[in-house]
């Protein structure tokens, strides 16, 4: 346990800049390992760079502040990590993150360890309120067995920013969700829960959840994740025939090698549920984007030049 707090970096890694393993764990919510109240240009809480940079989170470990029911109102509140890109975490050049694991070789040999914390209540002014992943140089892997990526926010009055409230992924980034929750995140533009571009991929199986459980329709931003477009997930590729630059979203699939696909069921009570694509959030979209409430697209999922494959699980009770 221990706390890394009230640090500032002019470039990368307000709390920690790491090119090696970071292992965060704790056994109780009263004595927990935390990274909070830090700031930087990239990676307010943590900056991971290189193939040896690995993050493991178990127990009540938290980047940000746990237990928040809504994203931060702005970038001045206490308890947040903040940055332009990656309020909680910025990952690049082959880094990897494992939520609910104390070590990882592969899913067959490593036993999951419950994570009650996660990446929560962080703020980015451009991309990736919770996590920003740039797989341009080398591929990035995120494996989430348990834990939360909740109540993060990316907000900007420019139409070029405000994307990926929970997670932002670009180029060769893979997010494997066998459990855990991405919920209550906010993007002032696209991708309230998860934003994918280029050839980023999202795999959901087991008890993975983007949004929240329940069998009633989301009606406003108090439900699930929120954005103008793609309340739960926003996936946009390059188009123009660039098939290898199409992001992919898989439900009920745990592996795609390009030659074969491996299946693991996604429970029907989980999936992408009760998210909200507003069309307009506060006064920004009236003055800058010229859209009105109720004109959002993709309450659950928005795909443009992207691939969506749903074998099991539920995409339901979302509203646009």
Secondary structure as GFF3:
##gff-version 3
##sequence-region A 1 320
A	DSSP	beta_strand	2	5	.	.	.	ID=ss1
A	DSSP	beta_strand	16	18	.	.	.	ID=ss2
A	DSSP	beta_strand	21	24	.	.	.	ID=ss3
A	DSSP	beta_strand	33	36	.	.	.	ID=ss4
A	DSSP	beta_strand	46	49	.	.	.	ID=ss5
A	DSSP	beta_strand	54	57	.	.	.	ID=ss6
A	DSSP	beta_strand	62	64	.	.	.	ID=ss7
A	DSSP	beta_strand	82	85	.	.	.	ID=ss8
A	DSSP	beta_strand	89	92	.	.	.	ID=ss9
A	DSSP	beta_strand	96	99	.	.	.	ID=ss10
A	DSSP	beta_strand	118	120	.	.	.	ID=ss11
A	DSSP	beta_strand	123	127	.	.	.	ID=ss12
A	DSSP	beta_strand	131	144	.	.	.	ID=ss13
A	DSSP	beta_strand	148	150	.	.	.	ID=ss14
A	DSSP	beta_strand	153	154	.	.	.	ID=ss15
A	DSSP	beta_strand	167	177	.	.	.	ID=ss16
A	DSSP	beta_strand	181	183	.	.	.	ID=ss17
A	DSSP	beta_strand	186	187	.	.	.	ID=ss18
A	DSSP	beta_strand	194	197	.	.	.	ID=ss19
A	DSSP	beta_strand	201	204	.	.	.	ID=ss20
A	DSSP	beta_strand	209	211	.	.	.	ID=ss21
A	DSSP	beta_strand	226	227	.	.	.	ID=ss22
A	DSSP	beta_strand	233	236	.	.	.	ID=ss23
A	DSSP	three_ten_helix	243	245	.	.	.	ID=ss24
A	DSSP	beta_strand	248	251	.	.	.	ID=ss25
A	DSSP	beta_strand	253	256	.	.	.	ID=ss26
A	DSSP	beta_strand	261	263	.	.	.	ID=ss27
A	DSSP	beta_strand	271	273	.	.	.	ID=ss28
A	DSSP	beta_strand	276	277	.	.	.	ID=ss29
A	DSSP	alpha_helix	284	284	.	.	.	ID=ss30
A	DSSP	pi_helix	285	289	.	.	.	ID=ss31
A	DSSP	beta_strand	301	304	.	.	.	ID=ss32
A	DSSP	beta_strand	307	310	.	.	.	ID=ss33
A	DSSP	beta_strand	314	316	.	.	.	ID=ss34
###
